[in-house]
Amino acid sequence: MCRNLTLEGKILTVKTYGLSQLIYNLQCYEIKSKDILEVERLIFKFIWCKDWGKSRWVERIKRKVLKAEFSEGGLKAPDIDCLNKALKLRQFIRTNKANHPINYILKNQDNDEVIKQEYNRIVEFDPIVRNAQSTINHLSDNLKEEVKRSEVLGSSSTIVINMMGFIDIQIFLRRRGELLLDCLFQPIKAMGIETLGELLEEIEHTMDVNKLALLRQIEKRFPTEITEAAKNYSSELNEKVGISHIYLGNDKFVSIEDIQVSQIQTLLKHILSKIETPD
């Protein structure tokens, strides 16, 4: 602290010598919210405080600004909460196809061979799985919001069409508290209709008036932009997919197998409103 480093120098020092001591633990263990706040407090004390013995200091630039990308006027300061979530999601993805005991735990929690797009039942007993499932929900919701905002994303991207078509209706309804519709959906599910794409195909072909009315009622719970994208999905031409890709913004997708921790962390900073662009 006596070297009068620049802000960039201090942030680089934190990442190199500070966070490197935490990364292994964050991948394997649960870290409590109060500990995340304490670590972040120490980081910004180092960045701004001239004397480590002081208990009070002035932060002259908002943390949300410092955490932003260089292109957004920030200095890419670390966000421990996002780093924790990103590392645990990467571990979750890595173990999904690994011959590891955690994989058997996942398969016993209503999981099939793919990582789901969203989870209504969050595993409580394992911090890796719990954090990863919650993070996947954030990423999935972000993609849906982008489809709603964009005029072309839902019609031009095969990835979006497949993922919107394969939205699990039951999970979608339960996550949004649509308990009555969830009950009404059970007979439909018993007929083999589980995804939004299959529901839309059934609407086109069914001749049963009562069944059609119920299908239409469920369809209305989905935003128009999402159903329009899902209409281009064909269960005969496409295999069932979970969250096969993650949307990075600006029409860019990356395979979930190839996503990097830094990309997840940057994306979460935006989704969770952890950054702010300066005027």
URVEN-V511479 format. One record per pair of residues at least 12 apart in sequence whose ideal C-beta (glycine too) atoms are under 10 Angstrom apart, sorted by sequence separation. I is the first residue (numbers start at 0). J is the second residue. If there is no record, write none. Layout:
i->I j->J
i->I j->J
This chain:
i->0 j->12
i->44 j->56
i->46 j->58
i->47 j->59
i->60 j->72
i->61 j->73
i->64 j->76
i->65 j->77
i->66 j->78
i->108 j->120
i->110 j->122
i->120 j->132
i->121 j->133
i->168 j->180
i->169 j->181
i->172 j->184
i->202 j->214
i->243 j->255
i->244 j->256
i->245 j->257
i->25 j->38
i->43 j->56
i->47 j->60
i->60 j->73
i->63 j->76
i->65 j->78
i->108 j->121
i->109 j->122
i->118 j->131
i->119 j->132
i->146 j->159
i->168 j->181
i->171 j->184
i->201 j->214
i->202 j->215
i->242 j->255
i->243 j->256
i->244 j->257
i->245 j->258
i->253 j->266
i->44 j->58
i->46 j->60
i->60 j->74
i->62 j->76
i->91 j->105
i->108 j->122
i->118 j->132
i->145 j->159
i->146 j->160
i->184 j->198
i->187 j->201
i->241 j->255
i->244 j->258
i->43 j->58
i->63 j->78
i->66 j->81
i->95 j->110
i->117 j->132
i->118 j->133
i->121 j->136
i->169 j->184
i->199 j->214
i->202 j->217
i->247 j->262
i->46 j->62
i->60 j->76
i->62 j->78
i->96 j->112
i->108 j->124
i->142 j->158
i->143 j->159
i->146 j->162
i->168 j->184
i->169 j->185
i->198 j->214
i->202 j->218
i->247 j->263
i->21 j->38
i->95 j->112
i->105 j->122
i->108 j->125
i->114 j->131
i->115 j->132
i->118 j->135
i->119 j->136
i->142 j->159
i->146 j->163
i->198 j->215
i->245 j->262
i->248 j->265
i->47 j->65
i->95 j->113
i->96 j->114
i->104 j->122
i->110 j->128
i->114 j->132
i->117 j->135
i->118 j->136
i->169 j->187
i->245 j->263
i->247 j->265
i->248 j->266
i->43 j->62
i->46 j->65
i->95 j->114
i->116 j->135
i->117 j->136
i->143 j->162
i->168 j->187
i->169 j->188
i->198 j->217
i->199 j->218
i->247 j->266
i->18 j->38
i->42 j->62
i->104 j->124
i->105 j->125
i->108 j->128
i->115 j->135
i->116 j->136
i->117 j->137
i->142 j->162
i->143 j->163
i->168 j->188
i->190 j->210
i->198 j->218
i->246 j->266
i->17 j->38
i->104 j->125
i->114 j->135
i->115 j->136
i->117 j->138
i->118 j->139
i->142 j->163
i->167 j->188
i->245 j->266
i->248 j->269
i->43 j->65
i->92 j->114
i->105 j->127
i->110 j->132
i->116 j->138
i->117 j->139
i->192 j->214
i->195 j->217
i->199 j->221
i->247 j->269
i->39 j->62
i->91 j->114
i->104 j->127
i->105 j->128
i->116 j->139
i->117 j->140
i->139 j->162
i->143 j->166
i->170 j->193
i->171 j->194
i->187 j->210
i->195 j->218
i->198 j->221
i->17 j->41
i->18 j->42
i->101 j->125
i->104 j->128
i->108 j->132
i->115 j->139
i->116 j->140
i->168 j->192
i->169 j->193
i->171 j->195
i->186 j->210
i->202 j->226
i->17 j->42
i->168 j->193
i->169 j->194
i->192 j->217
i->88 j->114
i->101 j->127
i->105 j->131
i->116 j->142
i->117 j->143
i->167 j->193
i->168 j->194
i->187 j->213
i->195 j->221
i->101 j->128
i->105 j->132
i->116 j->143
i->139 j->166
i->166 j->193
i->167 j->194
i->168 j->195
i->186 j->213
i->187 j->214
i->199 j->226
i->203 j->230
i->13 j->41
i->14 j->42
i->17 j->45
i->46 j->74
i->143 j->171
i->165 j->193
i->166 j->194
i->167 j->195
i->168 j->196
i->198 j->226
i->199 j->227
i->202 j->230
i->13 j->42
i->165 j->194
i->166 j->195
i->168 j->197
i->184 j->213
i->200 j->229
i->13 j->43
i->46 j->76
i->164 j->194
i->165 j->195
i->166 j->196
i->168 j->198
i->183 j->213
i->184 j->214
i->187 j->217
i->195 j->225
i->196 j->226
i->199 j->229
i->200 j->230
i->139 j->170
i->163 j->194
i->164 j->195
i->165 j->196
i->195 j->226
i->198 j->229
i->199 j->230
i->10 j->42
i->13 j->45
i->139 j->171
i->163 j->195
i->164 j->196
i->165 j->197
i->166 j->198
i->184 j->216
i->196 j->228
i->197 j->229
i->199 j->231
i->200 j->232
i->9 j->42
i->12 j->45
i->13 j->46
i->43 j->76
i->94 j->127
i->162 j->195
i->163 j->196
i->164 j->197
i->180 j->213
i->183 j->216
i->184 j->217
i->195 j->228
i->196 j->229
i->199 j->232
i->200 j->233
i->9 j->43
i->12 j->46
i->42 j->76
i->43 j->77
i->91 j->125
i->94 j->128
i->136 j->170
i->140 j->174
i->162 j->196
i->164 j->198
i->183 j->217
i->195 j->229
i->196 j->230
i->200 j->234
i->10 j->45
i->42 j->77
i->139 j->174
i->161 j->196
i->164 j->199
i->194 j->229
i->195 j->230
i->196 j->231
i->197 j->232
i->199 j->234
i->200 j->235
i->9 j->45
i->10 j->46
i->42 j->78
i->91 j->127
i->95 j->131
i->160 j->196
i->163 j->199
i->164 j->200
i->180 j->216
i->181 j->217
i->184 j->220
i->196 j->232
i->9 j->46
i->39 j->76
i->42 j->79
i->90 j->127
i->91 j->128
i->94 j->131
i->179 j->216
i->180 j->217
i->195 j->232
i->196 j->233
i->197 j->234
i->8 j->46
i->9 j->47
i->39 j->77
i->41 j->79
i->87 j->125
i->90 j->128
i->91 j->129
i->136 j->174
i->194 j->232
i->196 j->234
i->38 j->77
i->39 j->78
i->40 j->79
i->87 j->126
i->88 j->127
i->91 j->130
i->92 j->131
i->180 j->219
i->6 j->46
i->39 j->79
i->87 j->127
i->90 j->130
i->91 j->131
i->177 j->217
i->180 j->220
i->194 j->234
i->4 j->45
i->6 j->47
i->38 j->79
i->39 j->80
i->86 j->127
i->87 j->128
i->90 j->131
i->91 j->132
i->196 j->237
i->4 j->46
i->37 j->79
i->38 j->80
i->87 j->129
i->88 j->130
i->89 j->131
i->192 j->234
i->197 j->239
i->35 j->78
i->36 j->79
i->83 j->126
i->87 j->130
i->88 j->131
i->91 j->134
i->92 j->135
i->177 j->220
i->196 j->239
i->0 j->44
i->35 j->79
i->36 j->80
i->38 j->82
i->86 j->130
i->87 j->131
i->88 j->132
i->91 j->135
i->0 j->45
i->34 j->79
i->35 j->80
i->38 j->83
i->85 j->130
i->86 j->131
i->87 j->132
i->88 j->133
i->89 j->134
i->172 j->217
i->175 j->220
i->194 j->239
i->3 j->49
i->35 j->81
i->84 j->130
i->85 j->131
i->87 j->133
i->88 j->134
i->116 j->162
i->171 j->217
i->193 j->239
i->194 j->240
i->35 j->82
i->83 j->130
i->84 j->131
i->87 j->134
i->88 j->135
i->116 j->163
i->0 j->48
i->1 j->49
i->32 j->80
i->35 j->83
i->119 j->167
i->172 j->220
i->0 j->49
i->1 j->50
i->30 j->79
i->34 j->83
i->84 j->133
i->85 j->134
i->88 j->137
i->116 j->165
i->117 j->166
i->118 j->167
i->168 j->217
i->171 j->220
i->172 j->221
i->0 j->50
i->1 j->51
i->30 j->80
i->84 j->134
i->88 j->138
i->115 j->165
i->116 j->166
i->117 j->167
i->119 j->169
i->120 j->170
i->168 j->218
i->171 j->221
i->0 j->51
i->32 j->83
i->83 j->134
i->116 j->167
i->119 j->170
i->113 j->165
i->115 j->167
i->118 j->170
i->119 j->171
i->168 j->220
i->6 j->59
i->30 j->83
i->81 j->134
i->84 j->137
i->117 j->170
i->119 j->172
i->120 j->173
i->168 j->221
i->6 j->60
i->25 j->79
i->29 j->83
i->116 j->170
i->117 j->171
i->119 j->173
i->120 j->174
i->171 j->225
i->10 j->65
i->115 j->170
i->116 j->171
i->118 j->173
i->119 j->174
i->166 j->221
i->10 j->66
i->21 j->77
i->117 j->173
i->118 j->174
i->119 j->175
i->25 j->82
i->26 j->83
i->30 j->87
i->117 j->174
i->21 j->79
i->25 j->83
i->29 j->87
i->163 j->221
i->6 j->65
i->18 j->77
i->24 j->83
i->25 j->84
i->27 j->86
i->28 j->87
i->163 j->222
i->166 j->225
i->17 j->77
i->22 j->82
i->25 j->85
i->26 j->86
i->27 j->87
i->166 j->226
i->14 j->75
i->18 j->79
i->21 j->82
i->22 j->83
i->25 j->86
i->26 j->87
i->109 j->170
i->163 j->224
i->164 j->225
i->7 j->69
i->14 j->76
i->21 j->83
i->24 j->86
i->25 j->87
i->119 j->181
i->163 j->225
i->164 j->226
i->166 j->228
i->10 j->73
i->11 j->74
i->13 j->76
i->14 j->77
i->23 j->86
i->26 j->89
i->27 j->90
i->162 j->225
i->163 j->226
i->166 j->229
i->10 j->74
i->11 j->75
i->13 j->77
i->18 j->82
i->22 j->86
i->26 j->90
i->163 j->227
i->164 j->228
i->165 j->229
i->9 j->74
i->10 j->75
i->21 j->86
i->25 j->90
i->163 j->228
i->164 j->229
i->10 j->76
i->159 j->225
i->162 j->228
i->163 j->229
i->164 j->230
i->166 j->232
i->7 j->74
i->9 j->76
i->10 j->77
i->26 j->93
i->160 j->227
i->161 j->228
i->162 j->229
i->163 j->230
i->164 j->231
i->165 j->232
i->6 j->74
i->7 j->75
i->14 j->82
i->160 j->228
i->161 j->229
i->163 j->231
i->164 j->232
i->5 j->74
i->7 j->76
i->153 j->222
i->159 j->228
i->160 j->229
i->163 j->232
i->164 j->233
i->165 j->234
i->6 j->76
i->153 j->223
i->154 j->224
i->159 j->229
i->160 j->230
i->161 j->231
i->162 j->232
i->164 j->234
i->153 j->224
i->160 j->231
i->161 j->232
i->152 j->224
i->153 j->225
i->156 j->228
i->159 j->231
i->160 j->232
i->161 j->233
i->165 j->237
i->167 j->239
i->153 j->226
i->154 j->227
i->155 j->228
i->159 j->232
i->160 j->233
i->164 j->237
i->165 j->238
i->150 j->224
i->153 j->227
i->154 j->228
i->157 j->231
i->165 j->239
i->167 j->241
i->147 j->222
i->149 j->224
i->153 j->228
i->157 j->232
i->161 j->236
i->164 j->239
i->165 j->240
i->146 j->222
i->147 j->223
i->148 j->224
i->152 j->228
i->153 j->229
i->154 j->230
i->161 j->237
i->164 j->240
i->165 j->241
i->147 j->224
i->153 j->230
i->154 j->231
i->160 j->237
i->161 j->238
i->165 j->242
i->116 j->194
i->143 j->221
i->144 j->222
i->146 j->224
i->147 j->225
i->153 j->231
i->161 j->239
i->162 j->240
i->165 j->243
i->143 j->222
i->145 j->224
i->146 j->225
i->149 j->228
i->161 j->240
i->162 j->241
i->144 j->224
i->157 j->237
i->162 j->242
i->143 j->224
i->146 j->227
i->162 j->243
i->143 j->225
i->146 j->228
i->158 j->240
i->161 j->243
i->162 j->244
i->142 j->225
i->146 j->229
i->161 j->244
i->162 j->246
i->143 j->228
i->158 j->243
i->159 j->244
i->158 j->244
i->158 j->245
i->159 j->246
i->156 j->244
i->158 j->246
i->156 j->246
i->162 j->252
i->159 j->250
i->159 j->252
i->152 j->246
i->156 j->250
i->158 j->252
i->31 j->126
i->155 j->250
i->157 j->252
i->29 j->125
i->30 j->126
i->156 j->252
i->158 j->254
i->29 j->126
i->28 j->126
i->29 j->127
i->152 j->250
i->27 j->126
i->28 j->127
i->151 j->250
i->27 j->127
i->29 j->129
i->30 j->130
i->142 j->242
i->146 j->246
i->26 j->127
i->29 j->130
i->145 j->246
i->149 j->250
i->139 j->241
i->142 j->244
i->144 j->246
i->139 j->242
i->142 j->245
i->143 j->246
i->145 j->248
i->138 j->242
i->141 j->245
i->142 j->246
i->25 j->130
i->141 j->246
i->145 j->250
i->135 j->241
i->139 j->245
i->135 j->242
i->138 j->245
i->139 j->246
i->141 j->248
i->138 j->246
i->135 j->245
i->142 j->252
i->138 j->255
i->135 j->255
i->138 j->258
i->116 j->240
i->117 j->241
i->113 j->238
i->116 j->241
i->117 j->242
i->138 j->263
i->141 j->266
i->113 j->239
i->114 j->240
i->115 j->241
i->116 j->242
i->141 j->267
i->144 j->270
i->112 j->239
i->113 j->240
i->114 j->241
i->115 j->242
i->116 j->243
i->111 j->239
i->113 j->241
i->114 j->242
i->138 j->266
i->141 j->269
i->112 j->241
i->113 j->242
i->114 j->243
i->134 j->263
i->137 j->266
i->138 j->267
i->141 j->270
i->111 j->241
i->113 j->243
i->137 j->267
i->140 j->270
i->141 j->271
i->110 j->241
i->134 j->266
i->138 j->270
i->134 j->267
i->137 j->270
i->137 j->271
i->134 j->270
i->134 j->271
i->114 j->255
i->113 j->255
i->114 j->256
i->95 j->241
i->92 j->242
i->92 j->245
i->88 j->245
i->95 j->255
i->96 j->256
i->95 j->256
i->92 j->255
i->93 j->256
i->92 j->256
i->92 j->257
i->89 j->255
i->92 j->258
i->88 j->255
i->89 j->258
i->88 j->258
i->89 j->259
i->90 j->260
i->89 j->260
i->92 j->263
i->88 j->260
i->85 j->258
i->87 j->260
i->89 j->262
i->85 j->259
i->86 j->260
i->89 j->263
i->85 j->260
i->88 j->263
i->89 j->264
i->84 j->260
i->85 j->261
i->87 j->263
i->88 j->264
i->85 j->262
i->86 j->263
i->82 j->260
i->85 j->263
i->86 j->264
i->81 j->260
i->82 j->261
i->84 j->263
i->85 j->264
i->88 j->267
i->84 j->264
i->85 j->265
i->82 j->263
i->83 j->264
i->85 j->266
i->81 j->263
i->82 j->264
i->85 j->267
i->81 j->264
i->84 j->267
i->85 j->268
i->80 j->264
i->81 j->265
i->83 j->267
i->81 j->266
i->82 j->267
i->75 j->261
i->78 j->264
i->81 j->267
i->82 j->268
i->77 j->264
i->78 j->265
i->80 j->267
i->81 j->268
i->84 j->271
i->80 j->268
i->81 j->269
i->75 j->264
i->78 j->267
i->81 j->270
i->75 j->265
i->78 j->268
i->81 j->271
i->77 j->268
i->80 j->271
i->81 j->273
i->75 j->268
i->78 j->271
i->80 j->273
i->81 j->274
i->73 j->268
i->78 j->273
i->78 j->274
i->68 j->265
i->71 j->268
i->66 j->264
i->67 j->265
i->71 j->269
i->76 j->274
i->66 j->265
i->75 j->274
i->68 j->268
i->67 j->268
i->68 j->269
i->73 j->274
i->66 j->268
i->67 j->269
i->72 j->274
i->73 j->275
i->71 j->274
i->72 j->275
i->73 j->276
i->71 j->275
i->72 j->276
i->73 j->277
i->63 j->268
i->71 j->276
i->72 j->277
i->67 j->273
i->68 j->274
i->70 j->276
i->71 j->277
i->72 j->278
i->66 j->273
i->67 j->274
i->66 j->274
i->67 j->275
i->68 j->276
i->63 j->272
i->65 j->274
i->66 j->275
i->67 j->276
i->63 j->273
i->64 j->274
i->65 j->275
i->67 j->277
i->62 j->273
i->63 j->274
i->64 j->275
i->62 j->274
i->63 j->275
i->64 j->276
i->65 j->277
i->61 j->274
i->62 j->275
i->63 j->276
i->64 j->277
i->61 j->275
i->63 j->277
i->64 j->278
i->61 j->277
i->60 j->277
i->26 j->260
i->25 j->260
i->22 j->260
